[in-house]
Amino acid sequence: MRKIIFLLSALLCIALAAPAQERSASGVPGTAPARPDTTGIAINDVVVVGYGTMSRKDLTSSISSISAQDLVDVPVSNIAQALAGRVAGLQITESSGAPDAQIQVRVRGGMSITQDNSPLYIIDGFPAESLQGIDASDIQRIDVLKDAAATAIYGARGANGIVIVTTKSGKSGAVRVSYDMYYGIKKITNKLDVLDARDFARLDYERNLTKGAAAMNSFIDLYGPYADIDTYYRSAGHTGVDWQDEVFGRTPTTQQHKFSVTGGNSTSNYSLSYTRSNNQGLLYGSGLFRDSFRGRFNFKASPRLTLDANVSYTDETTQGMGSLEEGGRFSKLRNIVIYRPTGGVKQDDAAFLGAEVDPVYENDSGNVMQNPVVNMYAEDIAKRNRILSSSFNARYRILDNLTYAGQVSMRTRDYSKDTFYNSQSMTAKRSGGAYGSIDQNLYSMFMYNNTLTYSRKFNKIHDLSIMAGQELIMDKLRTTQLSSGSFPVNNFGTDDISLGALPGKPASNREEANQLSFFGRANYSFDDRYIVSATLRADGSSRFAKGHRWGYFPSISGAWRISEEEFMKSIKPLSTLKLRAAYGTTGNNNIANYLSRSIFESDWVAVNNAQTAVYLPSNLANTALTWESNHTTNIALEAGLFRDRLSATVEFYNMKTENLLLDALMPYTTGYSSAMRNVGSTRNRGVEISIQSVNIHKNDFRWQTQFNISFNRNEVLALAGTDQFDRSSGWSGDFKDTDYLVRVGQPLGQMYGYRTNGVYTVDDFDYNAGVWTLKSDRVKFSAATENTALRPGSRKYVDISGNDEVITTDDREVIGNANPKFYGGLNNTLSYKGIDLSVYLNFSYGGDIYNANAMLFSAMNTTNANTLKRFYDNRYTVMDADGNSLLDNPAALAAANAGRNLSSVAGSNDNRFSDQFVEDGSFLRINNITLGYTFPKKLIQKIMIQNLRVYATVNNLHTFTKYSGYDPEVSTQLKYKGLTPGVDWGAYPRARSFVFGLNVTF
């Protein structure tokens, strides 16, 4: 990572040094032209805030913005992916590289322990659950509201920050027809290094070496004599099958086509667009396919009345099983990685690759392994997501200084998931036949709000604005689940689930949640130098019981534009200097519905040899539940030099959450393991630095740089009646231990396990006639059966507790921290005449990754299963080069393993979570490089084209990292929200894409 830090430092120093060295055309320092729009967000830009807009120079709160130009050339299926590293304090983590991977978005770390920490998304004034389905080319700008002074106007919904998206609207003038497209190919960026056929045969030989003559004869029958391994598995047709190449090695395509029409006149304008996307996944049969329509209409009905309408519809289908749908032993990635690479002496590679059934696995009663290629075709998931959003706005200027604004919005989301395992799949074979299930979710939201805004300027130096409003939000959810098994044949799959002979228990559910709010804001500015803003919101939520439903969330903030003071005018290079300070409170009611009441659920029990439906309570009601409150203090300094050629913002924040809504552990005597309670407290502190510079700005050549870096530290201040509790990430049903710890005084995301101390060696044992006995002064295990199984090469742990050198669960400690020390991004944009080039990097330093893949894939003692090469190469071996056992020769065994510190084949089956599987997740990613050319207008106007640009993009070009997995930007276990981040289990590999694009306007 030193090289990464040095590279970032060098790039930043070059960028920041350039403005000081540049002179204007006249040769006078400091008189360069004003910053061009393409650098990002200018000081006089209008920023979208809650229920209104403000000039950036008048902001008193923390709001960062992203322009359309920063996003338009990034070919991603979810626009949240393109935000990674572009905004200080905004952390984006993809669960995997799948086309529909979950994307975790955190503004300043998130505050809750067990609840969702996702920000609120506002798209053209209407709330949404994600940014899914929005095309980058439809976006005009994105504003990220980060501190409570900015978010308190949204009350409870703004507790985790707010991402406001403004889409493009039409412009007055002639009708413009545009066509935007891109087409590209993708390739896997990285593979896990596993054993080839030769090394696999050697490993399987060593596995059978101590199992007796029958096991060795079986090995020779499958793979041939040990002496022939080197020759046979280097000959044509026997080098082995690389299953990762077979499954992920294809070259999928990604393409998008967008048609848009804009136009208008002095009283109305419109913008219409239709987009079709086809984003194939690396895994055969997987991909994301989307059709979307967006329309925006603006009509000036009279000098005082303006009407707006926004309508969007998205129909999105995700196809393919992916790698995370099945956990534990049925994991798709596990099957791909550890499936044996050779058919041995009975099949050449071609026959082995095409075999539907492998007799080695077929004869294993506990087997869940299957030819990965066959498995791809045999199991499938189809997810369909249809979203319809519409909003209607009216603005009426009642008086010259008094304006009414009203908005009515509706949103429906119809989500379905069809899963089918046909008769060839291993799941079906172990379940008595083909199996299918259908999940259907229908969600709807209705929102209605009204605001009155009074604005007036007095005596040219007093500027006052007062806004008051009301809002009603109604949410409804309906879910249905059906399943059936034992299909006689594959038939029509889930298209006719009644064909299954063994129907599962059907389930359905209906939920509603309502929120009524009243809010107000006052802004006052004196002489454009001193600015004060205050907000207050009252939210009433149906998720709490009577007497606890209302929460009140105030904020106050101020700014001093120091650069406007007379005593600063003499400092010529200084163009902007502004000090901001803010304090505010937001709330959080982001919990499941009805937890303040007793919820009943159905179950089936056996009565008189028949299944009978019963109803029973599923939770412990808590009528005292109330709002979680977040208190934020924010102090910032903004500075600009050389007419804002170089500008920087430094922000310090302190966020404290009280009355934490925590899924707290309960005594088992209550009949429940946990219950939702208002207990506990957390704190987030951090520093954010953003720098923008116009390094060169001449008539034909421009070079601009944007850099941001964020430092965030979270801490648990209090918990529910305890100082700590542990939690399991649940990545595998075979792994039962808890592996994360929540402790007062420490950050969230702490990995909890054992410290290793190499392996047991010959010196740790007494050897007598084939019997290895652990010496009395050596570290032992609490279970006597484990001690008798210990041999040289078994993994050795550190006795942390000092409990007589006996390893128990008390010897676990914090062995990793998923939180990065800092993260950010660096973007350089250059243009020369019609040529433009952008190079975008993002980085993260210091966060650990829990490599659960390595933990399971390194277990070498499972017969006929492959393993990771680095564990095999550095294992403690119990045989010599000729295949003879060394277990009866201590001296030779010690000599053969000098310097080796990884487990032997037999010792690798210890599935305790240890520091051996915690890795540094630091990385520097060359995220995007785009080279474009815009044709001269004089040339293209001759063929009736107004604008024509072509470009080529490389996305995810390279990642500098020491992490041994597919990709360091990963977090798959999102079940427990903030409790178990940084787990890499079964994650779909990430792709590199090469894209060609075209933008043309007629």
MOMO-V115863 format. One record per residue. N is the residue number from 1. RES is the residue in three letters. SS is DSSP state (H for helix, E for strand, L for the rest). PSI is psi as a letter, one per 20 degrees, with the letter a starting at -180 (999 if undefined). Layout:
# MOMO-V115863
N & RES & SS & PSI
N & RES & SS & PSI
This chain:
# MOMO-V115863
1 & MET & L & i
2 & ARG & H & h
3 & LYS & H & h
4 & ILE & H & g
5 & ILE & H & g
6 & PHE & H & g
7 & LEU & H & g
8 & LEU & H & g
9 & SER & H & g
10 & ALA & H & g
11 & LEU & H & g
12 & LEU & H & g
13 & CYS & H & g
14 & ILE & H & g
15 & ALA & H & g
16 & LEU & H & h
17 & ALA & H & h
18 & ALA & H & g
19 & PRO & H & h
20 & ALA & H & h
21 & GLN & H & i
22 & GLU & L & q
23 & ARG & L & q
24 & SER & L & r
25 & ALA & L & h
26 & SER & L & i
27 & GLY & L & j
28 & VAL & L & p
29 & PRO & L & q
30 & GLY & L & j
31 & THR & L & k
32 & ALA & L & q
33 & PRO & L & r
34 & ALA & L & q
35 & ARG & L & p
36 & PRO & L & q
37 & ASP & H & h
38 & THR & H & i
39 & THR & H & i
40 & GLY & L & d
41 & ILE & L & o
42 & ALA & L & r
43 & ILE & L & h
44 & ASN & L & j
45 & ASP & L & q
46 & VAL & E & p
47 & VAL & E & p
48 & VAL & E & p
49 & VAL & E & a
50 & GLY & L & o
51 & TYR & L & k
52 & GLY & E & a
53 & THR & E & r
54 & MET & E & q
55 & SER & E & q
56 & ARG & H & h
57 & LYS & H & h
58 & ASP & H & j
59 & LEU & L & q
60 & THR & L & j
61 & SER & L & r
62 & SER & L & o
63 & ILE & E & p
64 & SER & E & q
65 & SER & E & q
66 & ILE & E & p
67 & SER & E & r
68 & ALA & H & h
69 & GLN & H & h
70 & ASP & H & i
71 & LEU & L & i
72 & VAL & L & h
73 & ASP & L & j
74 & VAL & L & o
75 & PRO & L & n
76 & VAL & L & q
77 & SER & L & h
78 & ASN & E & p
79 & ILE & H & h
80 & ALA & H & h
81 & GLN & H & h
82 & ALA & H & i
83 & LEU & H & i
84 & ALA & L & p
85 & GLY & L & j
86 & ARG & L & i
87 & VAL & L & p
88 & ALA & L & p
89 & GLY & L & i
90 & LEU & E & o
91 & GLN & E & p
92 & ILE & E & p
93 & THR & E & p
94 & GLU & E & p
95 & SER & L & h
96 & SER & L & a
97 & GLY & L & j
98 & ALA & L & q
99 & PRO & L & h
100 & ASP & L & k
101 & ALA & L & q
102 & GLN & L & p
103 & ILE & E & o
104 & GLN & E & o
105 & VAL & E & p
106 & ARG & E & p
107 & VAL & E & o
108 & ARG & L & k
109 & GLY & L & h
110 & GLY & L & q
111 & MET & L & h
112 & SER & L & q
113 & ILE & L & g
114 & THR & L & i
115 & GLN & L & r
116 & ASP & L & p
117 & ASN & L & j
118 & SER & L & q
119 & PRO & L & r
120 & LEU & E & p
121 & TYR & E & p
122 & ILE & E & o
123 & ILE & E & o
124 & ASP & L & l
125 & GLY & L & i
126 & PHE & E & p
127 & PRO & E & q
128 & ALA & E & q
129 & GLU & L & i
130 & SER & L & a
131 & LEU & L & j
132 & GLN & E & p
133 & GLY & L & i
134 & ILE & L & p
135 & ASP & L & p
136 & ALA & H & h
137 & SER & H & i
138 & ASP & H & i
139 & ILE & E & p
140 & GLN & E & g
141 & ARG & E & q
142 & ILE & E & p
143 & ASP & E & p
144 & VAL & E & o
145 & LEU & E & p
146 & LYS & L & h
147 & ASP & L & r
148 & ALA & H & h
149 & ALA & H & h
150 & ALA & H & h
151 & THR & H & i
152 & ALA & H & h
153 & ILE & H & h
154 & TYR & H & i
155 & GLY & H & c
156 & ALA & H & h
157 & ARG & H & i
158 & GLY & H & j
159 & ALA & L & h
160 & ASN & L & k
161 & GLY & L & r
162 & ILE & E & p
163 & VAL & E & o
164 & ILE & E & p
165 & VAL & E & p
166 & THR & E & p
167 & THR & E & r
168 & LYS & L & q
169 & SER & L & r
170 & GLY & L & r
171 & LYS & L & q
172 & SER & L & q
173 & GLY & E & a
174 & ALA & E & q
175 & VAL & E & p
176 & ARG & E & p
177 & VAL & E & p
178 & SER & E & q
179 & TYR & E & p
180 & ASP & E & p
181 & MET & E & q
182 & TYR & E & q
183 & TYR & E & p
184 & GLY & E & r
185 & ILE & E & q
186 & LYS & E & q
187 & LYS & E & q
188 & ILE & E & q
189 & THR & L & h
190 & ASN & L & q
191 & LYS & L & q
192 & LEU & L & p
193 & ASP & L & o
194 & VAL & E & r
195 & LEU & L & q
196 & ASP & L & a
197 & ALA & H & g
198 & ARG & H & g
199 & ASP & H & h
200 & PHE & H & g
201 & ALA & H & h
202 & ARG & H & g
203 & LEU & H & g
204 & ASP & H & h
205 & TYR & H & g
206 & GLU & H & h
207 & ARG & H & h
208 & ASN & H & i
209 & LEU & L & h
210 & THR & L & j
211 & LYS & L & j
212 & GLY & L & r
213 & ALA & H & h
214 & ALA & H & g
215 & ALA & H & h
216 & MET & H & h
217 & ASN & H & h
218 & SER & H & h
219 & PHE & H & g
220 & ILE & H & h
221 & ASP & H & h
222 & LEU & H & g
223 & TYR & H & i
224 & GLY & L & r
225 & PRO & L & q
226 & TYR & H & h
227 & ALA & H & h
228 & ASP & H & i
229 & ILE & H & g
230 & ASP & H & h
231 & THR & H & g
232 & TYR & H & g
233 & TYR & L & j
234 & ARG & L & j
235 & SER & L & r
236 & ALA & L & p
237 & GLY & L & j
238 & HIS & L & j
239 & THR & L & i
240 & GLY & L & r
241 & VAL & L & p
242 & ASP & L & n
243 & TRP & H & h
244 & GLN & H & h
245 & ASP & H & g
246 & GLU & H & h
247 & VAL & H & g
248 & PHE & H & i
249 & GLY & L & j
250 & ARG & L & r
251 & THR & L & n
252 & PRO & L & r
253 & THR & E & q
254 & THR & E & p
255 & GLN & E & q
256 & GLN & E & q
257 & HIS & E & p
258 & LYS & E & p
259 & PHE & E & p
260 & SER & E & q
261 & VAL & E & p
262 & THR & E & q
263 & GLY & E & a
264 & GLY & E & a
265 & ASN & L & b
266 & SER & L & i
267 & THR & L & i
268 & SER & E & q
269 & ASN & E & r
270 & TYR & E & q
271 & SER & E & p
272 & LEU & E & p
273 & SER & E & q
274 & TYR & E & p
275 & THR & E & p
276 & ARG & E & p
277 & SER & E & q
278 & ASN & E & o
279 & ASN & E & n
280 & GLN & E & q
281 & GLY & L & r
282 & LEU & L & h
283 & LEU & L & p
284 & TYR & L & p
285 & GLY & L & i
286 & SER & L & q
287 & GLY & E & r
288 & LEU & E & p
289 & PHE & E & p
290 & ARG & E & p
291 & ASP & E & p
292 & SER & E & q
293 & PHE & E & p
294 & ARG & E & p
295 & GLY & E & p
296 & ARG & E & p
297 & PHE & E & p
298 & ASN & E & p
299 & PHE & E & p
300 & LYS & E & n
301 & ALA & L & h
302 & SER & L & r
303 & PRO & L & h
304 & ARG & L & i
305 & LEU & E & p
306 & THR & E & p
307 & LEU & E & p
308 & ASP & E & q
309 & ALA & E & p
310 & ASN & E & p
311 & VAL & E & p
312 & SER & E & q
313 & TYR & E & p
314 & THR & E & p
315 & ASP & E & o
316 & GLU & E & p
317 & THR & E & p
318 & THR & E & p
319 & GLN & E & q
320 & GLY & L & q
321 & MET & L & h
322 & GLY & L & a
323 & SER & L & i
324 & LEU & L & j
325 & GLU & L & h
326 & GLU & L & p
327 & GLY & L & r
328 & GLY & H & c
329 & ARG & H & h
330 & PHE & H & j
331 & SER & L & p
332 & LYS & H & g
333 & LEU & H & h
334 & ARG & H & g
335 & ASN & H & h
336 & ILE & H & g
337 & VAL & H & g
338 & ILE & H & j
339 & TYR & E & p
340 & ARG & L & q
341 & PRO & L & i
342 & THR & L & q
343 & GLY & L & j
344 & GLY & H & b
345 & VAL & H & i
346 & LYS & H & i
347 & GLN & L & p
348 & ASP & L & r
349 & ASP & H & h
350 & ALA & H & g
351 & ALA & H & h
352 & PHE & H & g
353 & LEU & H & h
354 & GLY & H & i
355 & ALA & L & p
356 & GLU & L & h
357 & VAL & L & p
358 & ASP & L & o
359 & PRO & H & h
360 & VAL & H & g
361 & TYR & H & h
362 & GLU & H & h
363 & ASN & L & j
364 & ASP & L & o
365 & SER & L & h
366 & GLY & L & j
367 & ASN & L & q
368 & VAL & L & j
369 & MET & L & q
370 & GLN & L & q
371 & ASN & L & o
372 & PRO & H & h
373 & VAL & H & g
374 & VAL & H & g
375 & ASN & H & h
376 & MET & H & g
377 & TYR & H & h
378 & ALA & H & i
379 & GLU & E & p
380 & ASP & E & q
381 & ILE & E & p
382 & ALA & E & o
383 & LYS & E & p
384 & ARG & E & p
385 & ASN & E & o
386 & ARG & E & p
387 & ILE & E & p
388 & LEU & E & p
389 & SER & E & q
390 & SER & E & q
391 & SER & E & q
392 & PHE & E & p
393 & ASN & E & q
394 & ALA & E & p
395 & ARG & E & p
396 & TYR & E & p
397 & ARG & E & n
398 & ILE & E & g
399 & LEU & E & r
400 & ASP & L & h
401 & ASN & L & j
402 & LEU & E & p
403 & THR & E & p
404 & TYR & E & p
405 & ALA & E & p
406 & GLY & E & q
407 & GLN & E & p
408 & VAL & E & p
409 & SER & E & q
410 & MET & E & q
411 & ARG & E & p
412 & THR & E & q
413 & ARG & E & o
414 & ASP & E & o
415 & TYR & E & p
416 & SER & E & q
417 & LYS & E & o
418 & ASP & E & p
419 & THR & E & p
420 & PHE & E & p
421 & TYR & E & o
422 & ASN & L & r
423 & SER & L & i
424 & GLN & L & i
425 & SER & L & q
426 & MET & H & h
427 & THR & H & g
428 & ALA & H & g
429 & LYS & H & h
430 & ARG & L & j
431 & SER & L & j
432 & GLY & L & j
433 & GLY & L & r
434 & ALA & E & q
435 & TYR & E & q
436 & GLY & E & q
437 & SER & E & q
438 & ILE & E & p
439 & ASP & E & p
440 & GLN & E & p
441 & ASN & E & p
442 & LEU & E & o
443 & TYR & E & q
444 & SER & E & q
445 & MET & E & p
446 & PHE & E & p
447 & MET & E & p
448 & TYR & E & p
449 & ASN & E & q
450 & ASN & E & q
451 & THR & E & q
452 & LEU & E & p
453 & THR & E & p
454 & TYR & E & p
455 & SER & E & p
456 & ARG & E & q
457 & LYS & E & p
458 & PHE & E & p
459 & ASN & L & k
460 & LYS & L & i
461 & ILE & L & i
462 & HIS & E & o
463 & ASP & E & o
464 & LEU & E & p
465 & SER & E & p
466 & ILE & E & p
467 & MET & E & p
468 & ALA & E & q
469 & GLY & E & r
470 & GLN & E & q
471 & GLU & E & q
472 & LEU & E & p
473 & ILE & E & p
474 & MET & E & p
475 & ASP & E & p
476 & LYS & E & q
477 & LEU & E & p
478 & ARG & E & p
479 & THR & E & q
480 & THR & E & p
481 & GLN & E & p
482 & LEU & E & q
483 & SER & E & q
484 & SER & E & q
485 & GLY & E & a
486 & SER & E & l
487 & PHE & E & p
488 & PRO & L & h
489 & VAL & L & a
490 & ASN & L & h
491 & ASN & L & c
492 & PHE & L & j
493 & GLY & H & c
494 & THR & H & i
495 & ASP & H & h
496 & ASP & H & n
497 & ILE & H & i
498 & SER & H & i
499 & LEU & H & i
500 & GLY & E & p
501 & ALA & E & i
502 & LEU & E & n
503 & PRO & E & q
504 & GLY & L & r
505 & LYS & L & o
506 & PRO & L & q
507 & ALA & E & q
508 & SER & E & q
509 & ASN & E & q
510 & ARG & E & p
511 & GLU & E & q
512 & GLU & E & q
513 & ALA & E & p
514 & ASN & E & q
515 & GLN & E & p
516 & LEU & E & p
517 & SER & E & q
518 & PHE & E & p
519 & PHE & E & r
520 & GLY & E & q
521 & ARG & E & q
522 & ALA & E & p
523 & ASN & E & p
524 & TYR & E & p
525 & SER & E & p
526 & PHE & E & o
527 & ASP & L & k
528 & ASP & L & j
529 & ARG & L & g
530 & TYR & E & p
531 & ILE & E & p
532 & VAL & E & p
533 & SER & E & p
534 & ALA & E & q
535 & THR & E & q
536 & LEU & E & p
537 & ARG & E & p
538 & ALA & E & p
539 & ASP & E & p
540 & GLY & E & p
541 & SER & E & p
542 & SER & L & i
543 & ARG & L & i
544 & PHE & L & r
545 & ALA & L & r
546 & LYS & L & p
547 & GLY & L & i
548 & HIS & L & j
549 & ARG & L & h
550 & TRP & E & p
551 & GLY & E & q
552 & TYR & E & p
553 & PHE & E & n
554 & PRO & E & r
555 & SER & E & q
556 & ILE & E & q
557 & SER & E & q
558 & GLY & E & q
559 & ALA & E & q
560 & TRP & E & o
561 & ARG & E & n
562 & ILE & H & h
563 & SER & H & i
564 & GLU & H & i
565 & GLU & L & q
566 & GLU & H & h
567 & PHE & H & i
568 & MET & H & i
569 & LYS & L & h
570 & SER & L & i
571 & ILE & L & n
572 & LYS & L & g
573 & PRO & L & h
574 & LEU & E & o
575 & SER & E & h
576 & THR & E & p
577 & LEU & E & o
578 & LYS & E & p
579 & LEU & E & p
580 & ARG & E & q
581 & ALA & E & q
582 & ALA & E & q
583 & TYR & E & p
584 & GLY & E & r
585 & THR & E & p
586 & THR & E & r
587 & GLY & E & r
588 & ASN & E & p
589 & ASN & L & k
590 & ASN & L & m
591 & ILE & L & r
592 & ALA & L & q
593 & ASN & L & q
594 & TYR & L & j
595 & LEU & L & i
596 & SER & L & i
597 & ARG & L & r
598 & SER & L & p
599 & ILE & L & p
600 & PHE & E & q
601 & GLU & E & q
602 & SER & E & q
603 & ASP & E & r
604 & TRP & E & p
605 & VAL & E & q
606 & ALA & E & p
607 & VAL & E & o
608 & ASN & L & l
609 & ASN & L & k
610 & ALA & E & q
611 & GLN & E & p
612 & THR & E & p
613 & ALA & E & p
614 & VAL & E & r
615 & TYR & E & p
616 & LEU & E & q
617 & PRO & E & q
618 & SER & L & i
619 & ASN & L & r
620 & LEU & L & o
621 & ALA & L & q
622 & ASN & L & n
623 & THR & L & i
624 & ALA & L & j
625 & LEU & L & p
626 & THR & L & a
627 & TRP & L & p
628 & GLU & E & p
629 & SER & E & p
630 & ASN & E & p
631 & HIS & E & p
632 & THR & E & p
633 & THR & E & p
634 & ASN & E & p
635 & ILE & E & p
636 & ALA & E & q
637 & LEU & E & p
638 & GLU & E & p
639 & ALA & E & q
640 & GLY & E & p
641 & LEU & E & q
642 & PHE & L & l
643 & ARG & L & l
644 & ASP & L & k
645 & ARG & L & h
646 & LEU & E & p
647 & SER & E & q
648 & ALA & E & q
649 & THR & E & p
650 & VAL & E & p
651 & GLU & E & p
652 & PHE & E & p
653 & TYR & E & q
654 & ASN & E & o
655 & MET & E & p
656 & LYS & E & p
657 & THR & E & p
658 & GLU & E & r
659 & ASN & L & l
660 & LEU & L & p
661 & LEU & E & o
662 & LEU & E & p
663 & ASP & E & n
664 & ALA & E & q
665 & LEU & E & q
666 & MET & L & q
667 & PRO & L & p
668 & TYR & H & i
669 & THR & H & i
670 & THR & H & i
671 & GLY & L & i
672 & TYR & L & q
673 & SER & L & h
674 & SER & E & r
675 & ALA & E & q
676 & MET & E & p
677 & ARG & E & q
678 & ASN & E & n
679 & VAL & L & q
680 & GLY & L & r
681 & SER & E & q
682 & THR & E & r
683 & ARG & E & p
684 & ASN & E & p
685 & ARG & E & q
686 & GLY & E & r
687 & VAL & E & p
688 & GLU & E & p
689 & ILE & E & p
690 & SER & E & p
691 & ILE & E & p
692 & GLN & E & p
693 & SER & E & q
694 & VAL & E & n
695 & ASN & E & g
696 & ILE & E & p
697 & HIS & E & n
698 & LYS & L & r
699 & ASN & L & g
700 & ASP & L & i
701 & PHE & E & p
702 & ARG & E & q
703 & TRP & E & p
704 & GLN & E & q
705 & THR & E & p
706 & GLN & E & p
707 & PHE & E & q
708 & ASN & E & q
709 & ILE & E & q
710 & SER & E & p
711 & PHE & E & p
712 & ASN & E & p
713 & ARG & E & p
714 & ASN & E & q
715 & GLU & E & p
716 & VAL & E & p
717 & LEU & E & h
718 & ALA & E & q
719 & LEU & L & a
720 & ALA & L & n
721 & GLY & L & j
722 & THR & L & r
723 & ASP & L & i
724 & GLN & E & q
725 & PHE & E & q
726 & ASP & E & r
727 & ARG & E & q
728 & SER & L & p
729 & SER & L & h
730 & GLY & L & k
731 & TRP & L & i
732 & SER & L & p
733 & GLY & L & i
734 & ASP & L & i
735 & PHE & L & o
736 & LYS & L & i
737 & ASP & L & q
738 & THR & L & q
739 & ASP & L & j
740 & TYR & E & q
741 & LEU & E & p
742 & VAL & E & o
743 & ARG & E & p
744 & VAL & L & p
745 & GLY & L & i
746 & GLN & L & r
747 & PRO & L & r
748 & LEU & L & r
749 & GLY & L & k
750 & GLN & E & p
751 & MET & E & p
752 & TYR & E & o
753 & GLY & E & b
754 & TYR & E & q
755 & ARG & L & p
756 & THR & E & q
757 & ASN & E & l
758 & GLY & E & b
759 & VAL & E & r
760 & TYR & L & p
761 & THR & L & a
762 & VAL & H & h
763 & ASP & H & i
764 & ASP & H & i
765 & PHE & E & q
766 & ASP & E & p
767 & TYR & E & p
768 & ASN & E & o
769 & ALA & L & l
770 & GLY & L & j
771 & VAL & E & p
772 & TRP & E & p
773 & THR & E & p
774 & LEU & E & p
775 & LYS & L & q
776 & SER & L & h
777 & ASP & L & j
778 & ARG & L & q
779 & VAL & L & p
780 & LYS & E & r
781 & PHE & E & q
782 & SER & L & h
783 & ALA & L & p
784 & ALA & H & h
785 & THR & H & h
786 & GLU & H & h
787 & ASN & H & h
788 & THR & H & h
789 & ALA & H & i
790 & LEU & L & p
791 & ARG & L & r
792 & PRO & L & p
793 & GLY & L & i
794 & SER & L & q
795 & ARG & E & p
796 & LYS & E & p
797 & TYR & E & r
798 & VAL & L & p
799 & ASP & L & n
800 & ILE & L & g
801 & SER & L & i
802 & GLY & L & k
803 & ASN & L & m
804 & ASP & L & k
805 & GLU & L & l
806 & VAL & E & p
807 & ILE & E & o
808 & THR & L & a
809 & THR & H & i
810 & ASP & H & i
811 & ASP & H & j
812 & ARG & L & q
813 & GLU & E & r
814 & VAL & E & p
815 & ILE & E & j
816 & GLY & E & q
817 & ASN & E & o
818 & ALA & L & i
819 & ASN & L & p
820 & PRO & L & q
821 & LYS & L & h
822 & PHE & E & r
823 & TYR & E & r
824 & GLY & E & b
825 & GLY & E & r
826 & LEU & E & p
827 & ASN & E & p
828 & ASN & E & p
829 & THR & E & p
830 & LEU & E & q
831 & SER & E & p
832 & TYR & E & o
833 & LYS & L & d
834 & GLY & L & i
835 & ILE & E & p
836 & ASP & E & q
837 & LEU & E & p
838 & SER & E & p
839 & VAL & E & o
840 & TYR & E & p
841 & LEU & E & q
842 & ASN & E & q
843 & PHE & E & r
844 & SER & E & p
845 & TYR & E & p
846 & GLY & L & i
847 & GLY & L & p
848 & ASP & E & q
849 & ILE & E & p
850 & TYR & E & o
851 & ASN & E & n
852 & ALA & H & h
853 & ASN & H & g
854 & ALA & H & h
855 & MET & H & g
856 & LEU & H & g
857 & PHE & H & i
858 & SER & L & i
859 & ALA & L & o
860 & MET & L & i
861 & ASN & L & i
862 & THR & L & o
863 & THR & L & p
864 & ASN & L & j
865 & ALA & E & p
866 & ASN & L & r
867 & THR & L & r
868 & LEU & E & p
869 & LYS & H & h
870 & ARG & H & h
871 & PHE & H & h
872 & TYR & H & g
873 & ASP & H & h
874 & ASN & L & j
875 & ARG & E & q
876 & TYR & L & o
877 & THR & L & q
878 & VAL & L & j
879 & MET & E & q
880 & ASP & L & a
881 & ALA & L & h
882 & ASP & L & j
883 & GLY & L & j
884 & ASN & L & q
885 & SER & E & q
886 & LEU & L & j
887 & LEU & L & i
888 & ASP & L & j
889 & ASN & L & n
890 & PRO & H & g
891 & ALA & H & g
892 & ALA & H & h
893 & LEU & H & g
894 & ALA & H & g
895 & ALA & H & h
896 & ALA & H & i
897 & ASN & L & k
898 & ALA & L & p
899 & GLY & L & i
900 & ARG & L & p
901 & ASN & L & j
902 & LEU & E & q
903 & SER & L & q
904 & SER & L & r
905 & VAL & L & g
906 & ALA & H & h
907 & GLY & H & i
908 & SER & H & i
909 & ASN & H & j
910 & ASP & L & o
911 & ASN & L & k
912 & ARG & L & q
913 & PHE & L & p
914 & SER & E & r
915 & ASP & H & i
916 & GLN & H & h
917 & PHE & H & j
918 & VAL & E & p
919 & GLU & E & q
920 & ASP & E & p
921 & GLY & L & j
922 & SER & L & q
923 & PHE & E & q
924 & LEU & E & o
925 & ARG & E & p
926 & ILE & E & n
927 & ASN & E & g
928 & ASN & E & p
929 & ILE & E & p
930 & THR & E & p
931 & LEU & E & p
932 & GLY & E & r
933 & TYR & E & p
934 & THR & E & p
935 & PHE & L & q
936 & PRO & L & p
937 & LYS & H & h
938 & LYS & H & h
939 & LEU & H & g
940 & ILE & H & h
941 & GLN & H & h
942 & LYS & H & h
943 & ILE & H & k
944 & MET & L & k
945 & ILE & L & p
946 & GLN & L & h
947 & ASN & E & p
948 & LEU & E & p
949 & ARG & E & p
950 & VAL & E & q
951 & TYR & E & q
952 & ALA & E & p
953 & THR & E & p
954 & VAL & E & p
955 & ASN & E & p
956 & ASN & E & l
957 & LEU & E & g
958 & HIS & E & q
959 & THR & E & p
960 & PHE & E & o
961 & THR & E & q
962 & LYS & L & i
963 & TYR & L & p
964 & SER & L & i
965 & GLY & L & a
966 & TYR & L & g
967 & ASP & L & q
968 & PRO & L & i
969 & GLU & L & n
970 & VAL & L & q
971 & SER & L & n
972 & THR & L & h
973 & GLN & L & n
974 & LEU & L & j
975 & LYS & L & g
976 & TYR & L & k
977 & LYS & L & d
978 & GLY & L & i
979 & LEU & L & h
980 & THR & L & l
981 & PRO & L & r
982 & GLY & L & j
983 & VAL & E & p
984 & ASP & E & n
985 & TRP & L & o
986 & GLY & L & k
987 & ALA & L & p
988 & TYR & L & p
989 & PRO & L & q
990 & ARG & L & q
991 & ALA & E & q
992 & ARG & E & p
993 & SER & E & q
994 & PHE & E & o
995 & VAL & E & p
996 & PHE & E & p
997 & GLY & E & r
998 & LEU & E & p
999 & ASN & E & p
1000 & VAL & E & p
1001 & THR & E & p
1002 & PHE & L & 999
